[in-house]
Amino acid sequence: MKVKAFQIRLSKEHLEGDIQLINESIEFVDVKRVMSELITGQVERWSVLVFYEDQRDRVTLSRQDKVSYSKEVELSDDEKEIFAALREWRFDQATQLSLPAYMICSNAKLVTVVKMKPESKEDLLKLKGFGEHKITKYGSDILAILNSF
C-alpha cells in the first residue's frame, strides 16, 4: 500500500487548486483509507493522507516483506505495515524534493519511529536524529501516518 500526503490550504486562492490536485492524484488508484487533520498556526490547512494501491502495487506488495529493516530489530506484522507506509511516504517526499530517500529519514530512524510510536512532536524530538527542522518539515505527516494505524 502506498501513502501520499497532501496539504489543503484554506485560503480562497489555494483551496480549489489543492483539492483539484488531490482529485487528479487519486483518479486512477484504488483508495483504501483517508486520514485528515486540521493544522492550525500561521497558515490553517488540512493535512490529508491517502492510502492507496494501483495495479503495479499488487505485483510488488510481496517485495515489501523482503525488505531488510535491521538485523537486530524484529517487527511485528502491524509494525511492518506501518514501516511500509512510512517508506512510501518518504519515497514520495524524496521524489518531490529531488533528494535521496535517506536524506528525508533513514530506515533506522523509521524503525525507531515504528517501535517508539511517538504521539506528539515533542515525543519526536526525544528520538535520535529528529531535530526542530525535520519535525517542522515532516512531523505532522509522520504523526498522521502513525495515527492512521
C-alpha positions as CSV (number, residue, x, y, z in Angstrom):
1,M,0.0,0.0,0.0
2,K,1.2,3.5,-0.8
3,V,0.6,6.7,1.0
4,K,0.6,10.2,-0.3
5,A,0.4,13.3,1.9
6,F,-1.5,16.4,0.7
7,Q,-2.0,19.9,2.2
8,I,-5.2,21.7,1.6
9,R,-4.7,25.4,2.3
10,L,-7.9,27.1,3.5
11,S,-7.3,30.4,1.8
12,K,-9.6,31.1,-1.2
13,E,-6.8,31.5,-3.7
14,H,-5.3,28.0,-2.9
15,L,-8.3,25.9,-1.9
16,E,-9.7,24.9,-5.3
17,G,-6.3,24.1,-6.7
18,D,-5.3,22.0,-3.7
19,I,-8.5,20.0,-3.9
20,Q,-8.1,19.6,-7.7
21,L,-4.5,18.2,-7.1
22,I,-5.9,15.5,-4.8
23,N,-8.7,14.6,-7.2
24,E,-6.2,14.2,-10.1
25,S,-3.9,12.1,-7.9
26,I,-6.5,9.6,-6.9
27,E,-8.4,9.4,-10.1
28,F,-6.7,6.1,-11.3
29,V,-5.9,4.4,-8.0
30,D,-7.8,2.2,-5.5
31,V,-8.1,4.4,-2.4
32,K,-8.0,2.2,0.7
33,R,-8.1,4.7,3.5
34,V,-8.1,8.5,4.0
35,M,-7.0,10.3,7.2
36,S,-7.2,14.1,7.7
37,E,-6.2,16.5,10.4
38,L,-6.7,20.3,10.7
39,I,-3.4,22.0,11.3
40,T,-3.7,25.4,12.9
41,G,-1.0,28.1,13.1
42,Q,0.2,30.8,10.8
43,V,-1.5,29.1,7.8
44,E,-4.5,26.9,8.6
45,R,-4.7,23.9,6.4
46,W,-5.9,20.3,6.3
47,S,-3.3,17.6,6.2
48,V,-4.7,14.7,4.2
49,L,-3.1,11.2,3.9
50,V,-4.4,9.0,1.2
51,F,-3.5,5.3,1.4
52,Y,-4.0,3.6,-2.0
53,E,-3.0,0.8,-4.3
54,D,-2.7,0.7,-8.1
55,Q,-2.2,-2.2,-10.4
56,R,1.6,-2.0,-10.2
57,D,1.4,-2.2,-6.3
58,R,-0.4,-5.5,-6.4
59,V,2.6,-7.1,-8.2
60,T,5.2,-5.6,-5.8
61,L,3.5,-5.8,-2.4
62,S,5.2,-9.1,-1.7
63,R,8.5,-7.4,-2.2
64,Q,7.9,-5.3,0.9
65,D,8.1,-8.4,3.0
66,K,11.6,-9.0,1.8
67,V,12.9,-5.6,2.9
68,S,15.7,-5.8,5.4
69,Y,14.9,-3.4,8.2
70,S,17.7,-4.2,10.5
71,K,19.3,-7.4,11.6
72,E,18.9,-6.6,15.3
73,V,15.2,-5.4,15.2
74,E,12.2,-7.7,14.6
75,L,9.0,-6.0,13.5
76,S,5.5,-7.4,14.1
77,D,3.2,-7.7,11.1
78,D,1.4,-4.5,12.2
79,E,4.8,-2.7,12.6
80,K,5.8,-3.9,9.1
81,E,2.7,-2.3,7.7
82,I,3.4,1.0,9.4
83,F,7.0,0.8,8.3
84,A,5.9,0.2,4.7
85,A,3.6,3.2,4.8
86,L,6.4,5.4,6.2
87,R,8.7,4.2,3.5
88,E,6.2,5.1,0.8
89,W,5.6,8.5,2.3
90,R,9.4,9.0,2.4
91,F,9.8,8.0,-1.2
92,D,7.1,10.5,-2.3
93,Q,8.8,13.2,-0.3
94,A,12.2,12.4,-1.7
95,T,10.7,12.4,-5.3
96,Q,9.0,15.7,-4.8
97,L,12.2,17.3,-3.3
98,S,14.6,15.6,-5.7
99,L,16.5,14.1,-2.8
100,P,17.7,10.6,-1.9
101,A,15.2,8.9,0.5
102,Y,17.8,8.6,3.3
103,M,18.0,12.4,3.4
104,I,14.4,12.6,4.4
105,C,14.7,9.8,7.0
106,S,16.9,6.7,7.2
107,N,15.4,3.2,7.6
108,A,16.9,3.0,11.1
109,K,15.0,6.2,12.1
110,L,11.8,4.9,10.6
111,V,12.2,1.7,12.6
112,T,12.7,3.8,15.7
113,V,9.5,5.7,14.9
114,V,7.6,2.5,14.4
115,K,8.9,1.0,17.6
116,M,8.6,4.1,19.8
117,K,5.2,5.2,18.4
118,P,5.6,8.9,19.3
119,E,2.2,10.7,19.8
120,S,3.3,14.3,19.5
121,K,6.0,16.5,18.0
122,E,7.6,16.7,21.5
123,D,7.8,12.9,21.5
124,L,9.5,13.0,18.1
125,L,12.1,15.5,19.5
126,K,13.2,12.8,22.0
127,L,14.1,10.4,19.2
128,K,17.7,10.4,17.9
129,G,18.0,12.2,14.6
130,F,14.8,14.3,14.9
131,G,15.6,17.9,15.3
132,E,13.4,21.0,15.1
133,H,13.9,21.4,11.3
134,K,13.0,17.8,10.5
135,I,10.0,17.8,12.8
136,T,8.7,21.1,11.5
137,K,9.0,19.8,7.9
138,Y,7.8,16.2,8.3
139,G,6.5,15.8,11.9
140,S,2.8,16.3,11.1
141,D,2.9,13.7,8.2
142,I,4.8,11.1,10.3
143,L,2.4,11.5,13.2
144,A,-0.6,11.4,10.9
145,I,0.6,8.1,9.4
146,L,1.2,6.6,12.9
147,N,-2.3,7.8,14.0
148,S,-3.9,6.1,11.0
149,F,-3.0,2.6,12.2
